[in-house]
Amino acid sequence: MTKDMWNIPNILSLSRIAIAPILIIILINPTKYNSILAAVIFSLAALTDWLDGYLARRMKITTVIGRFLDPLADKLLIMTCLIMLVPAERVPAWVISLIVGREIAVTGLRGVIAKEGIVISASNLGKYKTTFQIAAVIPLLIHYPFFGIDFHNIGVILIYLALVFTLWSGIDYFVRFLRVIEVSAK
């Protein structure tokens, strides 16, 4: 790896990747304390997603490895938590299967078309998808009621909204791909 990999935005992305196994360990036993701890750690990690992008643009240090690490770190962090919430019975497995399936399909398509030199930029739908996923994970991690707030039900509502945006953005990505292929075939 080159020295330009070791900049603050990339280190923040790498930190999100490193946090994923820590969250697995915490969520193996999703007690009330562990749930709050996981929610705090996840929330702080999610903030680094915004911060690394902001710093990369502000400091003008976007790198190829950063463009790879940032979405990888986001997906790994979010999918880790969602998958760990299934055995805790906080979210239905079928919902997480659809979300993970979409992520794999779009990531796979990106890899294939990148080899062809085709770039399809992320849409606002993709940003909404990530926002709703993060917003759903936090209350689902908290799970237990605090201060009269039913965090679990809030998380369930948000995960269904996240599912809608996840599937919608995936369909949008495939449609935009087909349009690019159609235009390049002419």
C-alpha positions, 0 to 999 in steps of 0.5 A, spaced: 500 500 500 502 506 498 503 512 503 497 516 501 493 510 503 495 513 510 491 519 511 485 521 516 479 519 512 482 512 510 484 511 517 477 513 519 474 508 514 479 502 516 477 504 524 469 502 522 472 495 519 475 494 525 469 495 529 465 490 526 468 484 529 468 488 536 460 489 535 460 481 533 463 480 540 458 484 544 452 482 540 453 475 541 450 476 548 445 482 547 444 484 554 441 491 556 448 493 557 451 490 551 445 493 547 447 500 549 454 499 548 453 496 541 449 502 540 454 507 542 459 504 539 455 503 532 453 511 533 460 513 533 462 509 528 457 511 523 459 518 525 466 517 522 462 515 515 460 522 515 467 525 518 471 521 513 467 524 507 467 531 509 475 531 511 477 527 504 473 533 500 475 539 505 483 536 505 482 534 497 485 527 499 480 523 496 484 516 494 482 510 490 483 506 496 478 511 500 473 510 494 473 503 495 474 502 503 469 507 505 463 504 502 466 497 504 466 499 511 459 502 511 456 495 508 460 491 513 459 495 519 451 496 518 450 488 515 454 486 521 449 489 526 443 487 522 445 480 521 447 479 529 440 482 530 437 476 527 438 471 532 436 476 538 430 476 534 430 484 534 429 483 526 426 478 521 431 474 517 427 475 511 428 483 511 436 482 513 436 477 507 433 482 502 438 488 504 444 483 504 442 480 497 441 487 494 448 489 497 451 483 494 448 484 487 449 492 487 457 491 489 457 485 484 455 489 479 459 495 480 465 490 480 463 487 473 462 494 470 468 497 473 472 492 469 469 495 463 470 502 465 463 504 466 462 508 472 455 509 475 455 514 480 451 513 487 444 516 487 441 520 492 437 514 493 443 510 495 444 516 500 437 515 503 438 508 504 444 508 508 441 513 512 435 509 514 439 503 515 443 507 520 437 510 523 434 503 524 440 500 527 441 504 532 434 503 536 434 496 534 441 495 538 438 499 544 432 495 543 430 496 551 425 501 553 428 508 556 425 514 558 418 511 556 421 511 549 420 504 545 426 503 541 425 497 538 418 499 535 422 505 532 427 501 530 422 496 526 419 502 523 425 504 520 428 498 518 422 497 514 423 504 511 430 502 510 428 496 506 424 500 501 429 505 500 434 499 499 430 495 494 428 502 491 435 504 490 438 497 488 432 497 482 434 504 480 442 502 480 440 496 475 435 500 471 441 506 470 446 500 468 441 497 463 441 505 460 448 505 460 449 499 456 443 500 451 447 507 450 453 504 449 451 499 444 448 504 439 
